[in-house]
Amino acid sequence: MPHSSKSHRNRPQRNASWKVVGVMLAHHRKRALLTQEQLAERVYCDGESIASVEQGRRALSVKLAVLIDEVLGTHGAMRTAAEAIPRRERYPAFAREYMEHEEEALSLFSYQNSAVPGLLQTPEYAAAVFSNFYPPLPADQISQQTEDRISRQALFHRKPQPPVMHFIIEEHVLKRPIGGREVMRGQLRHLREMSELPFVGIQIIRTDRETHAGLNGSMILLETPDHEQLGYLEGQHVSFLQDDPDEVHLLHLKYGMLRSQALSLEDSKRLLDELLGES
């Protein structure tokens, strides 16, 4: 990729806030004369999860912190510490820079081909997505990441106005019952409601199309308050923020072609109605 691109590998990150909380946890655990495995058993998780928190390799979730406070008798200290970790810092380093831009974006265009875009997910669907990660995530981490993902949807209520947003979604994504039929139905209902917002556009690409400009994978295009154009690309265990103007220009050309290949806004609404059995 061009040398100007900002690239981050999705590997374990030792965040300063995580490390401080981890040192706190190790201190209180040792004072209670418990091993990592013994504490893990009492808070219904595994020893590796406790070790990861203590070593600063993952953030302590609020849900797990509450249980730890009860077991160690720390009177809410661990919960307070977990809540003090800035929401953005709960994410790996490769995602933090993107999130900073997302929060202040003037426009956001998203093409997703494996799941409903995170900004459009219901809590139940988001939890189901995280539950499908492999290797599996601990239950408290699924809960925390779901909460964090849904909190990002405050973007839709941003003052003085939210960004202009457009989403292209594959039809097969809407037919895969992640989380079960009822969870998927609730997700479809949410998409249909969001499609009526004046600053949101949703287009669906039919599965039976014979031509497709997005076979290389998903992408998100952002415009910053300084009118800088950025692209965010995700893959298996690697993601990066693209800021090279020539490369971002090519992504915009590709996105434009995808819009032309997708159903119109109105036809996409009708397809959502069909999937909901309301047409």
C-alpha positions as CSV (number, residue, x, y, z in Angstrom):
1,M,0.0,0.0,0.0
2,P,1.2,3.6,-0.4
3,H,3.6,4.8,2.3
4,S,1.2,7.5,3.4
5,S,-1.4,5.0,4.5
6,K,-1.9,4.5,8.2
7,S,-1.8,0.8,8.9
8,H,-2.3,-1.1,12.1
9,R,-2.2,-4.9,12.6
10,N,-4.9,-6.4,14.8
11,R,-2.6,-7.8,17.5
12,P,-2.8,-7.7,21.3
13,Q,-2.3,-4.1,22.4
14,R,-1.0,-3.0,25.8
15,N,-2.9,0.2,26.5
16,A,-1.8,2.4,29.4
17,S,-5.3,2.5,30.9
18,W,-5.7,-1.3,30.6
19,K,-2.3,-1.8,32.3
20,V,-3.1,0.4,35.3
21,V,-6.4,-1.4,35.9
22,G,-4.6,-4.7,35.4
23,V,-2.0,-3.8,38.1
24,M,-4.9,-2.8,40.4
25,L,-6.6,-6.2,39.8
26,A,-3.5,-8.2,40.4
27,H,-2.8,-6.3,43.7
28,H,-6.3,-6.9,45.1
29,R,-6.3,-10.5,44.0
30,K,-3.0,-11.2,45.7
31,R,-4.2,-9.5,48.9
32,A,-7.2,-11.9,48.8
33,L,-4.7,-14.8,48.5
34,L,-6.3,-16.0,45.3
35,T,-4.7,-17.4,42.2
36,Q,-5.9,-16.2,38.8
37,E,-7.6,-19.5,38.3
38,Q,-9.4,-19.3,41.7
39,L,-10.6,-15.8,41.0
40,A,-11.7,-16.8,37.5
41,E,-13.8,-19.6,38.9
42,R,-15.6,-17.4,41.3
43,V,-16.5,-14.7,38.7
44,Y,-17.5,-17.3,36.1
45,C,-14.8,-16.8,33.5
46,D,-11.5,-18.5,32.7
47,G,-8.0,-18.0,34.0
48,E,-6.8,-16.6,30.7
49,S,-9.3,-13.8,30.9
50,I,-8.0,-12.7,34.3
51,A,-4.4,-13.0,33.1
52,S,-5.1,-10.9,30.0
53,V,-6.6,-8.1,32.1
54,E,-3.8,-8.2,34.6
55,Q,-1.2,-8.1,31.9
56,G,-2.9,-5.1,30.1
57,R,-3.8,-7.2,27.0
58,R,-7.5,-6.5,27.3
59,A,-9.8,-4.0,29.0
60,L,-11.7,-5.0,32.1
61,S,-15.4,-4.9,31.3
62,V,-17.7,-3.2,33.8
63,K,-19.8,-6.4,34.1
64,L,-16.7,-8.5,35.1
65,A,-15.5,-5.7,37.4
66,V,-18.8,-5.8,39.4
67,L,-18.3,-9.5,40.1
68,I,-14.7,-9.0,41.0
69,D,-15.6,-6.3,43.5
70,E,-18.0,-8.7,45.2
71,V,-15.5,-11.5,45.4
72,L,-12.5,-9.4,46.4
73,G,-14.5,-7.0,48.7
74,T,-13.0,-4.0,46.9
75,H,-16.2,-1.9,47.5
76,G,-16.7,-0.8,43.9
77,A,-13.0,0.1,43.2
78,M,-12.7,-2.2,40.2
79,R,-16.0,-1.1,38.7
80,T,-14.9,2.6,39.1
81,A,-11.6,1.8,37.4
82,A,-13.3,-0.1,34.5
83,E,-15.8,2.8,34.0
84,A,-13.0,5.3,33.9
85,I,-11.4,3.7,30.8
86,P,-12.4,5.9,27.9
87,R,-14.8,4.0,25.6
88,R,-12.5,4.5,22.6
89,E,-9.6,2.9,24.5
90,R,-11.5,-0.3,24.9
91,Y,-10.8,-0.9,21.2
92,P,-7.6,-2.2,19.6
93,A,-5.3,0.6,18.4
94,F,-6.1,-0.1,14.7
95,A,-9.7,0.9,15.3
96,R,-9.2,4.0,17.6
97,E,-8.1,6.4,14.9
98,Y,-11.1,5.4,12.7
99,M,-13.5,6.0,15.6
100,E,-12.1,9.5,16.2
101,H,-12.9,10.3,12.6
102,E,-16.3,8.6,12.7
103,E,-17.4,10.7,15.6
104,E,-16.9,14.0,13.7
105,A,-17.5,12.9,10.1
106,L,-19.4,15.1,7.8
107,S,-20.4,12.1,5.7
108,L,-20.0,8.3,6.0
109,F,-20.5,5.8,3.2
110,S,-20.4,2.1,4.1
111,Y,-20.4,-1.1,2.1
112,Q,-20.6,-4.4,4.1
113,N,-20.7,-7.9,2.7
114,S,-20.7,-10.2,5.8
115,A,-22.9,-8.6,8.4
116,V,-25.2,-5.6,8.9
117,P,-23.1,-2.4,9.4
118,G,-22.3,-1.8,13.1
119,L,-24.0,1.6,13.1
120,L,-27.2,-0.1,12.1
121,Q,-27.1,-3.1,14.3
122,T,-29.7,-3.8,17.1
123,P,-28.2,-4.8,20.5
124,E,-29.4,-8.4,20.0
125,Y,-27.9,-8.7,16.6
126,A,-24.6,-7.1,17.7
127,A,-24.4,-9.5,20.6
128,A,-25.0,-12.4,18.2
129,V,-22.2,-11.2,15.9
130,F,-19.7,-11.0,18.7
131,S,-20.9,-14.4,19.9
132,N,-19.8,-15.8,16.5
133,F,-16.2,-14.6,16.8
134,Y,-13.6,-17.4,16.8
135,P,-11.8,-18.1,19.0
136,P,-14.8,-17.4,21.2
137,L,-14.9,-14.2,23.3
138,P,-15.7,-14.4,27.0
139,A,-19.3,-13.5,27.9
140,D,-18.3,-10.3,29.7
141,Q,-16.3,-9.1,26.7
142,I,-19.2,-9.9,24.4
143,S,-21.5,-7.8,26.7
144,Q,-19.0,-4.9,26.8
145,Q,-18.3,-4.8,23.1
146,T,-22.0,-4.9,22.4
147,E,-22.6,-2.0,24.7
148,D,-19.7,0.0,23.1
149,R,-20.9,-0.7,19.6
150,I,-24.4,0.5,20.3
151,S,-23.1,3.6,22.1
152,R,-21.5,4.6,18.8
153,Q,-24.9,5.0,17.4
154,A,-25.2,8.3,19.3
155,L,-23.8,9.6,15.9
156,F,-27.4,9.6,14.7
157,H,-28.4,12.1,17.3
158,R,-25.3,14.3,17.1
159,K,-25.8,18.0,17.4
160,P,-26.1,20.3,15.6
161,Q,-26.6,17.7,13.0
162,P,-25.6,14.1,12.2
163,P,-23.5,13.2,9.2
164,V,-25.0,12.3,5.9
165,M,-24.8,8.5,5.9
166,H,-25.3,5.9,3.2
167,F,-25.1,2.1,3.5
168,I,-24.9,-0.6,0.9
169,I,-25.7,-4.1,2.2
170,E,-25.7,-7.5,0.5
171,E,-29.1,-9.2,0.3
172,H,-27.6,-12.5,1.6
173,V,-26.6,-10.7,4.8
174,L,-30.3,-9.9,5.4
175,K,-31.3,-13.6,4.9
176,R,-28.7,-15.1,7.3
177,P,-30.5,-15.4,10.7
178,I,-27.6,-14.5,12.9
179,G,-28.8,-14.9,16.5
180,G,-32.0,-16.7,15.3
181,R,-35.1,-15.8,13.3
182,E,-36.6,-13.4,15.9
183,V,-33.3,-11.5,16.3
184,M,-33.0,-11.2,12.5
185,R,-36.6,-10.0,12.2
186,G,-35.9,-7.3,14.8
187,Q,-32.8,-6.3,12.8
188,L,-34.8,-6.0,9.6
189,R,-37.4,-4.0,11.3
190,H,-34.7,-1.6,12.6
191,L,-33.2,-1.3,9.1
192,R,-36.6,-0.4,7.7
193,E,-37.1,2.3,10.3
194,M,-33.7,3.7,9.8
195,S,-34.2,3.9,6.0
196,E,-36.8,6.6,6.6
197,L,-34.4,9.0,8.3
198,P,-33.7,12.0,6.0
199,F,-29.9,11.8,6.3
200,V,-29.7,8.0,5.9
201,G,-29.8,6.0,2.7
202,I,-29.8,2.2,2.5
203,Q,-29.4,0.3,-0.7
204,I,-29.3,-3.5,-1.1
205,I,-27.4,-5.5,-3.7
206,R,-29.3,-8.5,-4.9
207,T,-27.6,-11.8,-4.6
208,D,-28.5,-12.8,-8.2
209,R,-26.5,-10.0,-9.8
210,E,-24.1,-11.2,-12.4
211,T,-21.7,-8.2,-12.0
212,H,-20.4,-6.8,-8.8
213,A,-17.8,-4.1,-8.1
214,G,-17.2,-5.0,-4.4
215,L,-15.8,-8.5,-4.5
216,N,-12.6,-7.3,-2.9
217,G,-14.3,-6.7,0.4
218,S,-16.1,-4.1,2.6
219,M,-15.1,-0.5,3.0
220,I,-16.1,2.7,4.7
221,L,-15.5,6.2,3.3
222,L,-15.4,9.3,5.5
223,E,-15.2,13.0,5.0
224,T,-13.6,14.9,7.9
225,P,-14.6,18.4,9.1
226,D,-11.5,19.6,7.1
227,H,-12.9,17.9,4.0
228,E,-10.2,15.3,4.0
229,Q,-11.4,12.1,2.3
230,L,-10.5,8.8,4.1
231,G,-11.1,5.1,3.5
232,Y,-11.3,2.4,6.2
233,L,-10.7,-1.1,5.0
234,E,-11.1,-4.3,7.1
235,G,-10.0,-7.9,6.5
236,Q,-9.1,-11.0,8.5
237,H,-7.1,-9.7,11.4
238,V,-5.9,-6.6,9.6
239,S,-7.5,-3.2,9.1
240,F,-6.1,0.2,8.0
241,L,-7.1,3.8,7.5
242,Q,-6.3,4.9,3.9
243,D,-5.5,8.6,3.5
244,D,-3.7,8.6,0.1
245,P,-5.8,10.8,-2.2
246,D,-5.3,8.6,-5.2
247,E,-6.2,5.4,-3.4
248,V,-9.3,7.0,-1.7
249,H,-10.4,8.3,-5.1
250,L,-10.4,4.8,-6.5
251,L,-12.5,3.6,-3.5
252,H,-15.0,6.4,-4.3
253,L,-15.2,5.2,-7.9
254,K,-15.8,1.7,-6.7
255,Y,-18.5,2.8,-4.2
256,G,-20.2,4.8,-7.0
257,M,-20.3,1.7,-9.1
258,L,-21.8,-0.3,-6.2
259,R,-24.5,2.3,-5.8
260,S,-25.4,1.9,-9.5
261,Q,-25.5,-1.9,-9.1
262,A,-27.7,-1.9,-6.0
263,L,-31.4,-1.6,-5.8
264,S,-32.7,2.0,-5.6
265,L,-33.5,3.5,-2.2
266,E,-37.2,2.8,-2.8
267,D,-36.8,-0.7,-4.2
268,S,-34.5,-1.5,-1.2
269,K,-37.3,-0.4,1.2
270,R,-39.7,-2.6,-0.7
271,L,-37.3,-5.6,-0.4
272,L,-37.1,-5.0,3.3
273,D,-40.9,-5.0,3.5
274,E,-40.9,-8.3,1.6
275,L,-38.4,-9.9,3.9
276,L,-40.6,-8.7,6.8
277,G,-43.7,-10.1,5.1
278,E,-45.3,-6.7,4.9
279,S,-45.5,-6.1,1.2
